[in-house]
Amino acid sequence: MPFGDIERHADDAVAHAHASWGSWREGDAFLRLNLYPIREGAPTHSVIGFVVDDLDAVHERLLRAVVEVREPPTRKSWGRSATYADPDGNEVSLTEVAR
């Protein structure tokens, strides 16, 4: 997947590059990968994102599994998103697209 230019969105204050496959449209497959710059003193990390049909249901399931929540479900310009940590400290973003 080719990466786009470094950019900053209104809902994401950190400049980053991203690659995506598919589309945000309901029913389409979608995969997103963001690359963020290294911050001083912070380890490098990756963010991978997936679209889900029901973010609240998935969030509740992850809470029961004691998964670390980095950002709870939050309204964004593209829909509702939440971010979780995987066992290695990378971020997994889940998004329910706006309808």
Contact map, one row per residue, 1 for C-alpha under 8 A:
111000000000000000111000000000000000000000000000000000000000000000000000000000000000000000000000000
111100000000000000100000000000000000000000000000000000000000000000000000000000000000000000000000000
111110000000000011110000000000000000000000000000000000000000000000000000000000000000000000000000000
011111000000000011100000000000000000000000000000000000000000000000000000000000000000000000000000000
001111100000000011000000000000000000000000000000000000000000000000000000000000000000000000000000000
000111110000001111000000000000000000000000000000000000000000000000000000000000000000000000000000000
000011111000001110000000000000000000000000000000000000000000000000000000000000000000000000000000000
000001111101111100000000000000000000000000000000000000000000000000000000000000000000000000000000000
000000111111101000000000000000000000000000000000000000000000000000000000000000000000000000000000000
000000011111100000000000000000000000000000000000000000000000000000000000000000000000000000000000000
000000001111100000000000000000000000000000000000000000000000000000000000000110000000000000000000000
000000011111111000000000000000000000000000000000000000000000000000000000000000000000000000000000000
000000011111111000000000000000000000000000000000000000000000000000000000000000000000000000000000000
000000010001111100000000000000000001000000000000000000000000000000000000000000000000000000000000000
000001111001111110000000000000000001100000000000000000000000000000000000000000000000000000000000000
000001110000011111000000000000000111100000000000000000000000000000000000000000000000000000000000000
001111100000001111100000000000000111000000000000000000000000000000000000000000000000000000000000000
001111000000000111110000000000011110000000000000000000000000000000000000000000000000000000000000000
111100000000000011111000000000011100000000000000000000000000000000000000000000000000000000000000000
101000000000000001111110000001111000000000000000000000000000000000000000000000000000000000000000000
100000000000000000111110000011110000000000000000000000000000000000000000000000000000000000000000000
000000000000000000011111000111100000000000000000000000000000000000000000000000000000000000000000000
000000000000000000011111100111000000000000000000000000000000000000000000000000000000000000000000000
000000000000000000000111110111000000000000000000001000000000000000000000000000000000000000000000100
000000000000000000000011111100000000000000000000000000000000000000000000000000000000000000000000100
000000000000000000000001111100000000000000000000000000000000000000000000000000000000000000000000101
000000000000000000000000111110000000000000000000000000000000000000000000000000000000000000000000000
000000000000000000000111111111000000000000000000000000000000000000000000000000000000000000000000000
000000000000000000001111001111100000000000000000001000000000000000000000000000000000000000000000000
000000000000000000011111000111110000000000000000011000000000000000000000000000000000000000000000000
000000000000000000011100000011111000000000000001111000000000000000000000000000000000000000000000000
000000000000000001111000000001111100000000000001110000000000000000000000000000000000000000000000000
000000000000000001110000000000111110000000000111100000000000000000000000000000000000000000000000000
000000000000000111100000000000011111000000000111000000000000000000000000000000000000000000000000000
000000000000000111000000000000001111100000000110000000000000000000000000000000000000000000000000000
000000000000011110000000000000000111110000001100000000000000000000000000000000000000000000000000000
000000000000001100000000000000000011111000010000000000000000000000000000000000000000000000000000000
000000000000000000000000000000000001111101110000000000000000000000000000000000000000000000000000000
000000000000000000000000000000000000111111100000000000000000000000000000000000000000000000000000000
000000000000000000000000000000000000011111000000000000000000000000000000000000000000000000000000000
000000000000000000000000000000000000001111100000000000000000000000000000000000000000000000000000000
000000000000000000000000000000000000011111110000000000000000000000000000000000000000000000000000000
000000000000000000000000000000000000011011111000000000000000000000000000000000000000000000000000000
000000000000000000000000000000000000110001111100000000000000000000000000000000000000000000000000000
000000000000000000000000000000000001000000111110000000000000000000000000000000000000000011100000000
000000000000000000000000000000001111000000011111000000000000000000000000000000000000000001100000000
000000000000000000000000000000001110000000001111100000000000000000000000000000000000000001111000000
000000000000000000000000000000111100000000000111110000000000000000000000000000000000000000111000000
000000000000000000000000000000111000000000000011111000000000000000000000000000000000000000011110000
000000000000000000000000000001110000000000000001111100000000000000000000000000000000000000011110000
000000000000000000000001000011100000000000000000111110000000000000000000000000000000000000000111100
000000000000000000000000000000000000000000000000011111100100000000000000000000000000000000000111100
000000000000000000000000000000000000000000000000001111100000000000000000000000000000000000000001100
000000000000000000000000000000000000000000000000000111111100000000000000000000000000000000000001000
000000000000000000000000000000000000000000000000000111111110000000000000100000011100000000000111000
000000000000000000000000000000000000000000000000000001111111000000000000100000000000000000000000000
000000000000000000000000000000000000000000000000000001111111100000000000000000000000000000000000000
000000000000000000000000000000000000000000000000000101111111110000000000000000000000000000000000000
000000000000000000000000000000000000000000000000000000111111111000000000100000000000000000000000000
000000000000000000000000000000000000000000000000000000011111111100000000000000000000000000000000000
000000000000000000000000000000000000000000000000000000001111111110000000000000000000000000000000000
000000000000000000000000000000000000000000000000000000000111111111100000000000000000000000000000000
000000000000000000000000000000000000000000000000000000000011111111111000000000000000000000000000000
000000000000000000000000000000000000000000000000000000000001111111100000000000000000000000000000000
000000000000000000000000000000000000000000000000000000000000111111100000000000000000000000000000000
000000000000000000000000000000000000000000000000000000000000011111110000000000000000000000000000000
000000000000000000000000000000000000000000000000000000000000011111111000000000000001110000000000000
000000000000000000000000000000000000000000000000000000000000001001111100000000000001110000000000000
000000000000000000000000000000000000000000000000000000000000001000111111000000000111100000000000000
000000000000000000000000000000000000000000000000000000000000000000011111000000000111100000100000000
000000000000000000000000000000000000000000000000000000000000000000001111110000000111000000000000000
000000000000000000000000000000000000000000000000000000000000000000001111110000001110000000000000000
000000000000000000000000000000000000000000000000000000110010000000000011111000011110000000000000000
000000000000000000000000000000000000000000000000000000000000000000000011111100011100000000000000000
000000000000000000000000000000000000000000000000000000000000000000000000111110111000000000000000000
000000000010000000000000000000000000000000000000000000000000000000000000011111111000000000000000000
000000000010000000000000000000000000000000000000000000000000000000000000001111100000000000000000000
000000000000000000000000000000000000000000000000000000000000000000000000000111110000000000000000110
000000000000000000000000000000000000000000000000000000000000000000000000001111111000000000000011111
000000000000000000000000000000000000000000000000000000100000000000000000111101111100000000000011110
000000000000000000000000000000000000000000000000000000100000000000000001111100111110000000001111000
000000000000000000000000000000000000000000000000000000100000000000001111110000011111000000001110000
000000000000000000000000000000000000000000000000000000000000000000001111100000001111100000111100000
000000000000000000000000000000000000000000000000000000000000000000111110000000000111110000111000000
000000000000000000000000000000000000000000000000000000000000000000111100000000000011111111110000000
000000000000000000000000000000000000000000000000000000000000000000110000000000000001111111110000000
000000000000000000000000000000000000000000000000000000000000000000000000000000000000111111000000000
000000000000000000000000000000000000000000000000000000000000000000000000000000000000111111000000000
000000000000000000000000000000000000000000001000000000000000000000000000000000000000111111100000000
000000000000000000000000000000000000000000001110000000000000000000000000000000000000111111110000000
000000000000000000000000000000000000000000001111000000000000000000000100000000000011110011111000000
000000000000000000000000000000000000000000000011110000000000000000000000000000000011110001111100000
000000000000000000000000000000000000000000000011110000000000000000000000000000001111000000111110000
000000000000000000000000000000000000000000000000111100100000000000000000000000001110000000011111000
000000000000000000000000000000000000000000000000111100100000000000000000000000111100000000001111100
000000000000000000000000000000000000000000000000001111100000000000000000000000111000000000000111110
000000000000000000000001110000000000000000000000001110000000000000000000000001110000000000000011111
000000000000000000000000000000000000000000000000000000000000000000000000000001110000000000000001111
000000000000000000000000010000000000000000000000000000000000000000000000000000100000000000000000111
